[in-house]
Amino acid sequence: MLNIQPVPAFRDNYIWVIHNRDYAVVIDPGIAFPVIDYLQTEKLQLCAILITHHHSDHTGGIAELRRLSAVPVYGPCNETIAEVTHPVRENDQIDVPQLPLRLTVMDIPGHTRGHIAYYGTDPFALVFCGDTLFSCGCGRIFEGNAQQMYQSLQKLARLPEDTNIYCTHEYTLSNIRFARAVDPKNRKLIELEITAQQLRQQNIPTLPSPLFLEKAVNPFLRCDQQALIESAQQHAAIPLSDPLSVFSVLREWKNNF
């Protein structure tokens, strides 16, 4: 039986650890010491590291972890990350026999030019999507463009509806505040805010988030819906003719919210 646990890091990062009580895979270790502490406490042996993109809060702990155990490091082939030993791209499969675990790579550029995600179906449908899709939000566009980010989000949205979204930041409450400004009559959004507040008051992560919920509350996945179109048009004070234009307005609005 596989377990997936978040290891908090920095101000709002989660470093995800997949383990079977003996071996562990670590995803986006931006810093090493909380991971090392968790592995030692749980008596786990590190067997692989997975990286979604090159930002330091996702890669900063790799070198120290590999000094303890020279495990394979999987990461995007279209980005320069010195510690990556196994560059991967769209549709590559990663097998970790110690767990066992099989994940498929998805190219999802936009936040960075080579950002990737890892999708799996065992023990249930899940995707580790770094800084592309957040609960009730999406990542900033740093190296890609709006079209790339929109297409990457649409690719993630086509995964099975019961897919659990494992992103890397606890941004849910701030994302909900923006989403409610854009879509104030969305009752599911109001309910989600209450639930998320209760979880955070107990210092419990709001993640993972199921894709079917994201498709009901996340404005960046609903750019073809009338309420979002009207809100974006009102904000931009111009007519918007397609979902990509709506997405672009919403992303810029969020940047300055």
C-alpha positions in Angstrom: 0.0 0.0 0.0 1.4 3.3 -1.1 1.2 6.4 1.2 1.6 10.0 0.0 2.6 12.6 2.6 3.4 16.3 2.4 6.5 17.6 4.0 6.1 21.3 4.6 9.0 23.6 3.6 9.7 27.3 3.4 6.6 29.4 3.9 4.0 27.5 1.8 5.7 24.6 -0.1 4.9 21.0 0.1 7.5 18.4 -0.8 5.5 15.2 -1.6 6.8 11.8 -0.4 5.4 8.6 -1.8 6.4 5.6 0.3 5.5 2.0 1.2 6.9 2.2 4.7 10.2 0.9 3.4 11.2 3.0 0.4 10.4 6.5 -0.7 10.2 8.8 -3.7 10.5 12.5 -3.1 9.0 15.1 -5.4 10.4 18.7 -5.8 12.7 18.8 -2.7 13.4 22.5 -2.5 15.3 22.0 0.7 16.9 18.8 2.1 16.7 18.9 5.9 12.9 18.5 6.4 13.0 15.6 4.0 15.9 13.9 5.7 14.2 14.4 9.1 11.0 12.8 7.7 12.9 9.9 6.1 14.8 9.2 9.3 11.8 9.5 11.5 9.8 7.1 9.3 12.8 4.8 8.7 12.5 5.1 4.9 15.1 4.6 2.3 15.1 7.1 -0.5 15.0 5.4 -3.9 14.3 8.3 -6.4 13.7 12.0 -6.8 11.3 13.6 -9.2 11.5 17.2 -10.4 8.8 19.2 -12.2 10.8 22.3 -13.1 14.0 24.2 -12.4 13.0 26.8 -9.8 15.2 26.6 -6.7 12.3 26.0 -4.3 11.8 22.8 -6.1 15.4 21.7 -6.7 17.5 23.2 -3.9 17.7 20.1 -1.8 18.6 17.6 -4.5 22.4 17.7 -4.1 22.3 17.2 -0.3 19.9 14.3 -0.6 22.0 12.7 -3.2 25.1 13.0 -1.0 23.2 10.7 1.4 22.0 8.3 -1.3 23.0 8.5 -5.0 19.5 7.8 -6.3 18.2 8.6 -9.8 16.8 12.1 -10.3 14.2 12.5 -13.0 13.4 15.9 -14.4 12.4 17.9 -17.6 14.7 17.4 -20.6 14.0 20.9 -21.8 15.4 22.6 -18.7 18.9 22.8 -17.3 19.0 21.2 -13.8 22.5 20.1 -13.0 21.5 17.2 -10.6 19.1 15.5 -13.0 20.4 12.1 -14.0 17.4 11.0 -16.1 15.9 13.7 -18.4 12.3 12.9 -19.4 9.7 14.2 -21.7 6.0 13.7 -22.8 4.8 10.0 -22.5 8.0 8.7 -20.9 7.3 6.2 -18.2 9.1 6.1 -14.8 9.1 2.8 -13.0 10.2 2.6 -9.4 10.3 -1.1 -8.7 11.0 -0.8 -4.9 7.5 0.6 -4.3 6.2 -0.4 -7.0 5.2 2.8 -8.7 4.7 3.7 -12.4 4.2 7.3 -13.5 3.8 8.8 -17.0 5.4 12.2 -17.9 3.3 15.0 -19.2 4.8 18.2 -20.8 3.0 21.2 -19.4 5.0 24.3 -20.2 3.9 27.8 -19.3 5.1 28.5 -15.8 8.6 27.6 -17.1 9.5 26.5 -20.6 10.0 22.8 -19.8 7.7 22.2 -16.9 6.5 18.6 -16.6 4.0 16.6 -14.5 3.9 13.0 -13.4 0.6 11.1 -13.8 -0.3 7.8 -12.3 -3.3 5.5 -11.6 -2.1 3.4 -8.7 -3.1 3.4 -5.9 -5.6 5.9 -7.4 -5.5 8.5 -10.2 -3.1 11.3 -9.3 -0.9 13.9 -10.8 2.0 15.8 -9.4 1.8 19.0 -11.3 4.3 21.4 -9.6 3.4 25.0 -10.1 1.0 24.7 -13.1 -2.4 23.8 -11.6 -3.1 24.9 -8.1 -6.3 24.3 -6.0 -8.6 27.1 -7.3 -5.7 28.7 -9.3 -2.8 28.3 -11.6 0.9 29.3 -11.7 2.3 32.5 -12.9 3.6 32.6 -16.5 7.3 33.2 -16.2 9.0 31.7 -19.2 6.2 30.5 -21.4 3.2 32.4 -22.7 -0.6 32.5 -22.0 -1.4 30.0 -24.9 1.1 27.4 -23.5 -0.3 27.7 -20.0 -3.9 27.6 -21.2 -3.1 24.5 -23.2 -1.3 22.8 -20.3 -4.2 23.4 -18.0 -6.6 22.0 -20.6 -4.4 18.9 -20.9 -4.6 18.4 -17.1 -8.3 19.0 -17.2 -8.7 16.1 -19.6 -7.4 13.6 -17.0 -10.0 11.4 -15.3 -12.4 13.4 -13.1 -11.3 11.5 -10.0 -7.7 12.5 -10.4 -6.1 14.0 -7.3 -4.2 17.1 -7.9 -0.9 17.3 -5.9 0.5 20.7 -6.5 3.4 22.2 -4.5 2.1 25.3 -2.7 -0.5 26.0 -0.1 -2.2 28.8 -2.0 -5.8 27.6 -1.7 -7.3 30.3 0.5 -5.7 33.2 -1.5 -6.8 31.6 -4.7 -10.3 31.3 -3.4 -10.4 35.0 -2.6 -9.6 35.8 -6.2 -12.0 33.2 -7.6 -14.8 34.6 -5.5 -14.1 38.1 -6.8 -14.4 36.7 -10.4 -17.3 34.3 -9.7 -19.2 35.5 -6.6 -22.3 33.4 -7.1 -20.6 30.1 -7.2 -21.9 28.1 -4.3 -19.4 25.3 -4.5 -16.7 28.0 -4.2 -18.3 29.4 -1.1 -18.5 25.9 0.4 -14.8 25.2 -0.5 -13.7 28.4 1.3 -15.4 27.3 4.5 -13.8 23.8 4.3 -10.3 25.2 3.4 -10.5 27.7 6.3 -11.3 24.9 8.8 -8.4 22.8 7.5 -5.9 25.6 7.7 -7.0 26.6 11.2 -5.9 23.1 12.2 -2.7 23.3 10.1 -4.0 20.6 7.8 -3.2 20.8 4.1 -6.0 21.7 1.7 -4.3 19.3 -0.8 -4.7 17.2 -2.8 -7.7 18.5 -4.6 -9.9 16.3 -6.8 -10.1 17.4 -10.5 -13.9 17.2 -10.5 -13.9 19.9 -7.8 -11.4 22.1 -9.6 -13.5 22.0 -12.8 -16.4 23.4 -10.7 -14.5 26.1 -8.8 -11.2 27.0 -10.5 -11.7 30.0 -12.8 -8.7 29.1 -15.0 -10.4 25.8 -15.9 -13.7 27.5 -16.8 -12.8 30.1 -19.3 -15.5 28.9 -21.7 -18.3 29.4 -19.2 -20.6 32.4 -19.4 -20.1 33.7 -15.8 -16.4 33.8 -16.2 -16.6 35.4 -19.7 -18.8 38.2 -18.4 -16.6 38.8 -15.4 -13.4 39.0 -17.5 -15.1 41.2 -20.1 -16.2 43.6 -17.4 -12.8 43.7 -15.8 -11.0 44.3 -19.1 -13.7 46.6 -20.5 -13.4 44.9 -23.9 -15.3 42.1 -25.6 -13.6 38.7 -25.4 -14.2 36.2 -28.2 -12.5 33.0 -27.1 -11.4 31.1 -23.9 -7.7 31.9 -24.4 -8.5 35.6 -24.3 -10.6 35.1 -21.2 -7.7 33.1 -19.6 -5.2 35.9 -20.5 -7.4 38.5 -18.8 -8.0 36.4 -15.7 -4.2 35.6 -15.3 -3.3 39.2 -15.6 -6.1 40.2 -13.2 -4.8 37.6 -10.7 -1.2 38.9 -11.1 -2.4 42.3 -9.7 -5.1 41.1 -7.3 
